[in-house]
Amino acid sequence: MMSKQAPWWHPDHFQAKRPHLAVRQQVLRTARRWFEDQGFDEVETPALQISPGLEVHLMAFATDLVGPHPEDRIRLYLHTSPEFTMKKLLAAGVSRLFQLSHVYRNGERSGTHHPEFSMLEWYRAGAGYRDLMGDCVALTRAACTAAGRDRLRFRGTESDPFAAWEVLSVADAFQTYAGIDLLATAPDPLRPDRDRLAAEVTRIGIRVAESDTWEDLFFRVSLDRIEPHLGFGRPTFLTDYPVSMAALARPKPDDPRVAERFELYACGVELANAFGELTDPVLQRRRFEADMAEKERLYGERYPIDEDFLAALPLMPDSAGIALGFDRLAMLVAGADNIDQVLWAPVALQ
């Protein structure tokens, strides 16, 4: 009998996940074919970057780039997303581009997280974030059809990608599932009222700590009351996030309290994060600086701002972009219970 401690490459252990890996290959081939048919350029960008991505809660891997001389040493990071470089390519004139890249996030390992994983990211010049919803529907349905599946499945739950997908705003989700008027707690979109939200969170019986920020409370309610309802039966687009929760997205023209952002959920799993892209370098710098101040407050470190990215923004056309967790999509199409089941090899633990 094979030991429970058998390495991942043990033939018996590996053989058990071969059916899931076969589905992964089907999804991979289908995705590349779909983007080619839509006229996208497949691009490749460096994993080593000056700035790894500036989301507050993402932790990057750091390294030093050493030149021909010992004193030629630059601190670089493995990217948490290829976003900044792909947007530079938009500025350079590439109007439809996609990339399936390995990205790196420290401190993340679970049944749906891996420290090195595959990100499928794409951008459309001249498009809005709702155009990307159509991409998600078409791509997911094509992947399921190619793999001979009519449902996305995860740990006993199902989501039908061939049904009409749900579109639900964040404000409506908070009202429906938590009884909170979220936007009333953020009269100033960039400086939401922490105390007002704390009173609402306390009222519905969720713990509030003195150190909690508005964002902390937003995430706690989302995790406890909102996400358990998303993507079951059919996929859900959760749309129109408060501006303070969308540092890289432009505000909606008809409601500047919220931004052109959505997340995609299926079977309770977050699959994708999309934006109508912000192209104002002054506002973008302000948001980056605020996020890095918050990262330093929470974690005692901050990452450098990519000045080259800010310089490219004025040349970037109006566009929309999205990052989709490819391993998670493969996991749901295959009906696997753990992300490791759709990875050819895991990051070693020893």
TORFI-736288 format. One record per residue (C-alpha): residue number from 1; x, y, z. Coordinates in steps of 0.001 Angstrom, whole numbers, plus 500000, padded with zeros to 6 digits. Layout:
% TORFI-736288
NUM/X/Y/Z
...
% end
This chain:
% TORFI-736288
1/500000/500000/500000
2/501301/503451/499072
3/502275/505571/502078
4/500341/508750/502772
5/503720/510473/502652
6/504438/509358/499090
7/505914/512165/496982
8/503765/513813/494330
9/505743/512083/491558
10/505078/508565/492852
11/503414/506801/489867
12/500360/505662/491844
13/499868/509074/493379
14/500382/510908/490087
15/498156/508547/488102
16/495163/509488/490232
17/495172/513030/488880
18/495865/512264/485226
19/492166/512649/484266
20/492156/516137/485781
21/495360/517026/483937
22/493807/515843/480673
23/490964/518309/481255
24/493515/521035/481990
25/495109/520387/478602
26/491717/520605/476892
27/490980/523920/478598
28/494427/525242/477684
29/494097/524351/474011
30/490578/525753/473877
31/491598/529052/475491
32/494449/529639/473071
33/492236/528782/470106
34/489472/531069/471368
35/491785/534076/471724
36/493349/533426/468335
37/489890/533313/466737
38/489085/536643/468409
39/492151/538305/466898
40/494269/538578/470059
41/498058/538611/470106
42/499585/536194/472595
43/502380/538056/474419
44/505117/537089/476848
45/506414/539511/479458
46/509181/539206/482085
47/508325/537818/485497
48/511036/540008/487085
49/509780/543546/487658
50/510673/546752/489492
51/507207/546667/491042
52/505462/543333/491591
53/501957/544811/491801
54/500660/547129/494489
55/497577/545456/495931
56/497694/545965/499700
57/497322/542346/500806
58/499455/540580/498177
59/502947/539537/499260
60/505685/539283/496622
61/508907/537292/496280
62/511996/539519/496139
63/515372/538883/494534
64/518420/540825/493338
65/519406/541232/489710
66/523215/541247/489571
67/525045/542771/486605
68/528550/542100/485259
69/530065/543945/488215
70/529250/543096/491859
71/528120/546663/492524
72/525526/546410/489724
73/522738/545102/491910
74/519034/545972/491617
75/516196/544793/493845
76/513501/543173/491683
77/510360/541158/492389
78/508556/538245/490794
79/505326/539741/489494
80/502017/539022/491213
81/500375/539764/487852
82/501694/540741/484400
83/499329/543729/484438
84/501750/546659/484395
85/503787/545345/481468
86/500730/544323/479467
87/499325/547823/479861
88/502610/549221/478557
89/502024/547068/475472
90/498566/548624/475160
91/500276/552029/475211
92/502699/550752/472566
93/499781/550023/470234
94/498886/546354/470798
95/495102/546596/470900
96/494100/543018/471808
97/496500/540928/473842
98/496448/537954/476161
99/498986/536051/478196
100/499020/532796/480109
101/501791/533435/482601
102/503156/532064/485840
103/502664/534551/488679
104/503930/534447/492243
105/502256/535320/495542
106/503871/534609/498873
107/501919/533517/501924
108/499201/531804/499870
109/498691/528055/499959
110/495358/526263/500328
111/492937/524113/498386
112/492341/527051/496023
113/495698/528897/496335
114/499235/528083/495246
115/502333/530320/495618
116/503135/529904/491909
117/500120/529636/489627
118/498910/530271/486089
119/497171/533569/485341
120/495203/534108/482133
121/495142/537855/481556
122/493750/539770/478598
123/493042/543353/477495
124/490815/544942/474871
125/491424/548509/473655
126/488214/550423/473000
127/486189/548079/475218
128/484427/548375/478560
129/484418/546033/481503
130/481024/544645/480531
131/482512/543503/477204
132/484784/541255/479280
133/481725/539606/480808
134/480844/538344/477347
135/484405/537038/476964
136/484116/535119/480238
137/480820/533529/479247
138/482044/532486/475800
139/485422/531222/476998
140/484002/529209/479897
141/481311/527624/477747
142/483892/526741/475090
143/486153/525153/477716
144/483316/523061/479152
145/482190/521940/475703
146/485718/520917/474704
147/486078/518890/477906
148/482638/517286/477527
149/481281/518918/480700
150/477922/520624/481172
151/478610/521942/484676
152/481372/523529/486722
153/481798/521464/489905
154/483600/521941/493203
155/483297/519938/496410
156/479734/518826/495894
157/478455/522094/494395
158/477555/522931/490796
159/477323/525978/488547
160/475743/525863/485078
161/477763/528000/482632
162/475133/527463/479923
163/472418/529174/482008
164/472004/532966/482123
165/474800/534307/484349
166/473880/536442/487344
167/474982/540098/487396
168/474864/541538/490924
169/476282/544864/492112
170/478273/544986/495331
171/475771/547463/496790
172/472845/545156/495973
173/474711/542161/497407
174/475329/543979/500715
175/471682/545043/500872
176/470315/541614/499940
177/472555/539353/502011
178/473644/541621/504878
179/470958/544323/505092
180/473590/547067/504818
181/473387/550197/502651
182/477084/550063/501770
183/477322/553263/499736
184/475783/555261/502583
185/478899/554371/504605
186/481124/555958/501962
187/479807/559484/501336
188/483346/560438/500282
189/484307/557633/497848
190/488029/557825/498608
191/487586/558266/502383
192/484769/555941/503445
193/483294/556351/506920
194/484706/553544/509039
195/482533/554257/512078
196/479328/554248/510074
197/480124/550855/508582
198/481277/549537/511970
199/477860/550399/513437
200/476133/548498/510652
201/478422/545494/510989
202/477850/545377/514745
203/474089/545599/514179
204/474071/542413/512069
205/476123/540508/514648
206/479600/540457/513110
207/482634/541159/515288
208/484271/544576/515042
209/487721/545349/516472
210/488969/548828/517305
211/491804/548444/514812
212/489492/547489/511921
213/489477/549827/508929
214/486527/550319/506585
215/488242/547909/504181
216/488699/545285/506939
217/484970/545428/507678
218/484096/545297/503986
219/486100/542093/503590
220/484682/540542/506764
221/481083/541074/505665
222/481944/539896/502150
223/483490/536682/503447
224/480789/535970/506034
225/477590/537087/504292
226/478190/537672/500571
227/480591/535108/499073
228/478675/532053/500431
229/475888/533003/497985
230/477931/533618/494837
231/478143/531359/491806
232/475932/528485/492954
233/473575/527164/490307
234/475024/529612/487803
235/478117/531858/487682
236/477891/535324/489251
237/479456/538610/488194
238/479834/540802/491293
239/480065/544321/489843
240/480606/548000/490590
241/482906/548013/493602
242/483295/551121/495777
243/486037/553321/494334
244/488221/552775/497399
245/488255/549039/496593
246/489363/549412/492966
247/492734/551146/492769
248/493316/550368/489090
249/489769/550918/487798
250/488142/554084/486507
251/485048/555493/488246
252/481691/554873/486570
253/480607/557984/484643
254/477041/557780/485980
255/478004/557064/489610
256/481474/558202/490751
257/481007/556414/494098
258/481700/553090/492364
259/484284/551837/489891
260/484144/549781/486714
261/485228/546543/488343
262/483793/543055/488584
263/484799/539745/490076
264/483576/536419/488702
265/482463/533593/490993
266/481458/529996/490301
267/480735/527373/492977
268/481761/529972/495566
269/485256/530234/494043
270/486575/533583/492812
271/487716/533050/489226
272/488487/536488/487790
273/488945/540177/488532
274/488262/542781/485817
275/488490/546541/485358
276/487593/549355/483079
277/491168/550620/483167
278/492183/553855/484833
279/494419/555996/482578
280/494837/559124/484725
281/498469/559011/486008
282/497880/561622/488735
283/494928/559756/490224
284/496717/556438/489774
285/499775/557680/491663
286/497568/558944/494475
287/495874/555536/494762
288/499194/553667/494674
289/500651/555867/497412
290/497573/555366/499592
291/497745/551604/499102
292/501447/551443/499936
293/500895/553525/503058
294/498261/551014/504120
295/500563/548066/503313
296/503293/549607/505433
297/500821/550142/508294
298/499592/546546/508151
299/502710/544608/507150
300/505678/546915/507719
301/506782/547020/504079
302/505986/548730/500810
303/506875/548089/497175
304/508195/550679/494720
305/505881/552360/492250
306/506660/551549/488615
307/507359/555038/487255
308/507621/553621/483748
309/504032/552381/484084
310/502777/555806/485161
311/504638/557387/482233
312/502857/555009/479830
313/499342/555671/481132
314/498659/558863/479120
315/499345/556888/475915
316/497131/553969/476914
317/493791/553897/475076
318/490487/553463/476852
319/490424/549746/477506
320/489293/546954/479766
321/491365/544156/481254
322/490878/541005/483262
323/492918/538451/485186
324/491487/534937/485454
325/492928/532155/487589
326/493562/529508/484959
327/494245/526696/487445
328/490963/527433/489207
329/489052/527361/485928
330/490642/524014/485061
331/489814/522770/488568
332/486115/523625/488191
333/485817/522247/484666
334/487512/519014/485790
335/485428/518812/488960
336/488581/518549/491098
337/488405/519226/494832
338/491855/520791/495188
339/493987/523037/492992
340/496948/520641/493329
341/494945/518075/491337
342/495232/520217/488171
343/498913/521153/488614
344/501536/519035/486883
345/503884/519604/489816
346/503531/521569/493072
347/505966/524021/494593
348/508119/521883/496903
349/507622/522183/500658
350/511111/520869/501480
% end
